[in-house]
């Protein structure tokens, strides 16, 4: 959990991720963490998923 928080915090501090952005985090089998910033279209797709499924 701490590794995920560290990666996310670094991206926020450098300005890659801002308030309201959609973020996707992926952990590879080797343990490396990828933090991807989504777009507004992705946000609309996520908001359209009924609660309890996402």
Number of C-alpha atoms within 10 A of each C-alpha: 5 7 11 15 9 11 14 20 13 13 15 13 10 9 9 13 19 13 6 9 14 17 16 11 12 13 11 8 7 6 9 10 15 14 17 15 15 13 12 11 10 14 14 11 9 12 11 10 10 8 7 5 5 8
